[in-house]
């Protein structure tokens, strides 16, 4: 069975599948120094495989059928290594402009490949969340935006969101410590209409999510377990150790989620 658009014509996705996933994989990874001199961050070896392979495997277990990789720095190497398909996920590539587009610019450039609604995932984040449940909650909310959030209470990084009643009420990167209890965990969702309503000069997704939150238009979905990321040498080592400890038979979403300790993680970054 296929879901169709409002006009009843173009198929959007098979029932039970996730919306297309836009993976932001174009960052320079500057905090990793020499590690990324010749290797783009998504291809860094983590637990014996390129990090992006782990991320795609996790998405496939949760029903992803298509993804668009927004690539920039050494993007051709990513495309050659990963190819047009992994784990049943069809992959397409959107290349950043010669000057950095910013996160919003990268998504805007990929928009022709993404359809009417899509998820957005940081390319340096391994996030154990029920992606299908998040997508269902977002659709049921009728809201144009989605943000995954983790109850953080400033325990590792400074929290940047308020969340209650299924909505993100406030989102502010750089918020003062102690002012909020939740943190975004690297998963978002947008409709084409809302993205196109923002001025072309807007460069960062954070600005869109902040405005949607202020307007009461941002659906929130709680992550029940911490996430892992590879933005720094320390985070990379931690993620490597965690993924090496995952059992090979952890094929179902429930099995994967069961392995993750609860509690906050260090904040991921596309830098």
C-alpha angles and dihedrals in degrees: 000000000000130000112226134203124262092272091055094239124091115054111237104185140330114266110268093027124113120248112261112292119226109205116200102218103148103093123123095231089220094168089063093063117189093007090077099037091104102007125064113234096249089058097051110126112255120173091347099310139071108279092238090061090059090049094050092047090055092049091049091054088057096051105269112160103172137022138179117214113211102208134178122147107060088345094157089063090054092052093047093048100043100033130190098311140025128176091348094307114127109224131206129178132225117191123214119236116264088264114055111272097203119234094289092046090053092052092045090053090051094047097104088062097046109062129214099319131015145165122246121210131183109246093223097052131094102199122185102204134130095260094183092052090048091052092048093049090050094050092046091051092061089218124136097229140048132196129183111220136190126206098244112154092196091289095139109357128014110275117242109186144060116215132185139142094014094303135099102233099185133015120182125160109211094027115164116264116270095022098100138027104206135064132201111250102205102272123107140157134208140177120230091239095057093045092051090050092069123087116266092237092063105105109178132066090215089071092055093048092047092053093045090051092051090051094050091245102115118099113211127209120191120232109216095201137040123264132227129224141182103217096117135030091252093049091046092054092047092050092047091053092048096049092047088057094054112107114244090231094060092114103140126072090241092054093048094047092047091063095058121092115227121245137071129310133206111277117265122229138198091214 
